[in-house]
């Protein structure tokens, strides 16, 4: 602790901060008594104040998430902010700083909000600067146009898989394309799908492959579920080559599939089909749209895709029904209604 009298006659207070491992300035005061009071206050409070860097270093250890993949994702999405503001106290990160960072790095925002929420819950900060910033979640990868993917396109992609790969690999990928498109299963769930999970008209979703950690664990949100095996998906299973005694969709060499290896098999297919930017996850969007256009409600489609929000995400993100099909359906429904009404009137007459 140091009190220094300035040439101006005022008193500056410095204290050694073990968190920063260097002295830090507390403030400058008019009288020595005020300086001593500030010194005592700094001595009593400096240990409880924590910097962004020190909190980030212990965050995932002291506030662990259930899934290891979530731990890695959160750490990766927050480390750049923690490095840039390592010496800054948590309670000195203001909303202007948070907003500027979130605008420049939108994908970091949810993870930083979670980190500062943990600090808030433990009374390390008075407010979470990343909370309620009024920023829209980036949705570039999910902004798919209506009819961006049709049933004919699914067939074309499956046939392309057979053309660009050898017979076994081509049929494996073609079957996986059709199966995912007509069930809405998540990629990680597909990698871990076992023959015993397919039971008549249903498919049990009890596990998922976490490619970031190379582990098999419970499905997303730890939510086991049962989905319907639609007719196109059933046909895909029947055509899929059996390359593993347990797994339905292993690698062509009969090993456990992980995202990097599967992407290597998928990439030449999408390139040859003229869809170089298409993500495998888009088959899940297709499934939702297909089921909606068959007449299912968003809540019913949510059951198939594993959402537990009553269909809200289906309406906001996954459903891409076209205006043309909507008009066709309106025309059919209204025509059927008036045809039945006229028929009843003729019968009465």
N, C-alpha and C positions, 0 to 999 in steps of 0.2 A: 504494500500500500504506500502511495506517495501523494503528498500534498505539495504543490509547487506554487510559489507566489510569482505571478506574472509582473512584467514591468508596468502594466496598467494598474497594479494594486489588487487585482482580483486573484482568486485562488483556484488552481486547476487540480482536479483529483484523477489519479490513475490507480488502477488495481490490476494485479496479475490474475489472469483468467486461465485456470487449468484446462478448460475445454479448448480454448484457442492456443494455449501454451505460449502466451505472450501477454504483455501489458495491454490494457485497453483503456480508452478515455471514458471517464464517467461524466464529466461536465466541468464548467467553470462557474465559480460562485463569488458573490460580493464580499463575504466575510469568512474568516477562518472557521467560525462555529458552524456556518452552513456547509462548508467543505467537509468538516469532520462528520457532520450528520449524514451527508451524502456518502462519505466513506464507509460509515457503519452500515448504512442501508445496502450499499453495494456488496459489502462483505457478507451480509446475511442472505442476499438473494442471488449472488452470482453463480452459485453451484446449481441452482434450480433452472437457470436459463440455459437453453441448449441451442446450438447452431444447426442449420440445415444439414451440414456435412456430418456432424456427430449423430444426429437423429437418423439420417438415412443409413449410416453404417450399421446401426442396430435395429432398424425398423423391421426387416423381415425375420430377424431372429426373435425379437420380443413380441411381434404381432404376426405370427405365422398364419398363412392361409391353408385351407384343407388340401389343395392340390399343389404339387410341386411345380407344375407348369405355370400356375398363377403366380407363384413366388418369383419365378424367373422372369415372367412377363412384367410384373410390377417393378422389379429391380431394374430391368432394362429400360423401362419407360420413364423412370425417375432419376436415373444416375446422371444424366446430362444437366438437369436442373440443379441437382445436389452439387455437382462439380462447379458449375458456374456461380453458385451462391453458397459455397462451402462455409465461409466464415460469417455468414449473415445469421443473426438470431432468428429462430422460427417466428417469434412474435413481431419481427420487424419486416416480414414479407407482407407487403400490402396488396390490395386488390388490383392496383394499377400494374404492379410487377406480374402478378398472377395472370391477369387478363392479356398482357402483352405476350407472355410466354405461351399461353394457351392458343392465342391467335396464330402465332408463328409455328407452334408445334401442336396442332390440334389432337393428334393421337396420344400425346402425353397427358392431356387434361384429366381423363378419368383416373389414371393411376396416381397422379399428384393430388387429386381431390381425396382419394382414399388415404394417402399418406398423411395429409394434413388433418383428415378426419380423425385418425388414430391419435394424433397429437392433441387435437381439441378434446377428445373424450378423456384424455388423461390430464387435462387442465394445464397443458404446456403452452397453449395459445388461447386467446379469448375468442377468436373467430377463425373460421376456415376461409382463407382468402380465395381459394379455388371453388368455393361453393356458390351456386346461383349466379354464375357469370353471364347467363343469358346467351350462351353460345350454342349454336346448333351443332349436333353431332355430325362429323363428316360422314357422308353417305355415298361418296363417289363410286365405290365398287358395287353399291346396291341399286344404283339408279339405272335400272334396266327398262328398256322400252317395251311396250306391249307387243306381243308376237315376236319378241327377239329370239324365241326358241319355240319351235312347233314340234308336233309329233313327227312330221317328216324330217325335221332337223335331227331329232334323236336317232331316227333310223339311219340317216346319212352319216352321223358321227359313228354309230356302231359299225356300219359297213366300211367306213374309212379306217377304223381300228383293224379290221381284218385285212385291209390292203397294205397298211404301212408296217405291220408286224408279221412274224411268222404265224403259222396256223394256230398253234396253241396259245401264244401270247395274244394274238389278235382276237381269238374267241373269248379269252379271259377278260380282256378290256371291253369288248363289245357287250358281254354279259353284264359287266359291272356298270357300264354306262346306262343300259336299259333298267337294270335293277335299281340304281340310285334315282334315276329320273321318275320312275313310277312307284317309288316308296317314300322318297324324301328323307332317306336315312342320311345321317351325317357321315362325312368321310372317315373319321376316326372310328365310328361305330361299324362301318363297313369293313375296315381293316381287321377288326376283332371279331367279326361275325363267324359263328361256328355252325356246322351242319345241324347240330342238335337244337339250335335256336329256331330253326324253321319247322313249325309244327302245324301241318295242315294249311289252314287259311291265315295263320298268324305268324308273326316273327317276334321273338323275344329279344329285346334290347337290354342286355344285362351288363355290358362292358364296352369300353372304348379304348383305342390305342392312342396314347399320348406321345406323339412323335418327338416333341421337344425333350422329353425325358426318357424315351424308349421304354415306357412302362405300359402295362395294361391295368386300367382302373375302372371305376364306375363311370357311367355316362355323364354327360354334362349336368351340372347341378346335383350330381349323385342321384339322378332320377331314372330308376329302372322303369321301362314301359313295354307295352305290347302294341305292335302296329299290324296293319292289314297287309297281307301278301296279295297284291293286285294281280290280275291275270297276266299283263305284260311282264311283271316282275317274276311271276312263277315260270313263265317260259324262259326267261333269262337264266334262272337257276338251273333249269333242266338242260340248257345248252352249255353252261359253264363247265370247263374241264375240271376234273377232280385232281388237284395237284398236292393236296395235303389231307391227312386223315382227320383233321379237326377243323381247319380254317376253310371258309367258302371262297374267299378271295385273297389267297397268298400271292407272293411274287411268282413270276413264271418259273423260278427255280424251286418253288415250294417252301419259301421262307416267310416269316412274318413280314407283312407289308408295313412300311412307314411312309410318311408324306414325301420325303425327298426322292425315294426310289419310285413311288407311284407317279410323282410329277414327271420324272424322267420318261416314264412310259406314256403318259398322257400328252406331253408337249408335242411330239411329232404328229399326233392325231389331230389336235386342234389346229396346228399349222397347216397340215394338208387339207383340212376341212375349211380353211379360210377364216378361222376364228382364233388368231394367235393370242389374243388377250383373254380368252375365256377361262374362267376358274372352274374347277371341278364342283365347287360349292353351288354353282348356278343350276345344277341339276335339282338341287333342293328347292330353288325358286320355281323351277319348271313344275315340280310335283305339286307345289301349293297352287299355282295358277291352274294347272290341269284339273285338280280336284274342285277348285272354285267354279270353273266353267262347266263341270259336270253337275253342278247344283248344290254342292255341300256348303254349309255355312262356314264362316271363318273360325268359329269355335270348334267345329268338327274337324276342320283341317289342322287346327292347332294340336289336337289330340294325336294325329298321325305324325306331325313333325316334332312333337315333344315339347311344345310350349305350354306353359301353365298360366297364361294370362287371359284365357277366355277368347283368344283370337285377335287381340289388339295388334300384336306384331305382324300377324298375317295381313291385316288390313293396311298397316303402315309401311311395311317393308317387302313382304314376300309375295303378295298378290299382284300380278301384272296383267290383269284381264284387259282385253282390248275394247275400244269403243265399238268397233265393228261387230264383235261377238255380242256385246251388250245389246246393240240395236236389233240383231237377229233374234236374240232371245225375247226381247220386248215384243217384236212383231209376232213371233210364234205364240207367246202366251196370250196376247190380246186377240189374235186371230182364233185361237182355240176357244177362248172365252165366248166370243160372239158367235162362233159356229155352234157351240153347245146351246147358247141362248136362243138362237134362231131355230134350232132343232126342237127345243122344248115348245116354242111358240107354235110351230107347225103341228106338233102333236096335240096341243090344246085345241087348235082350230079344227 
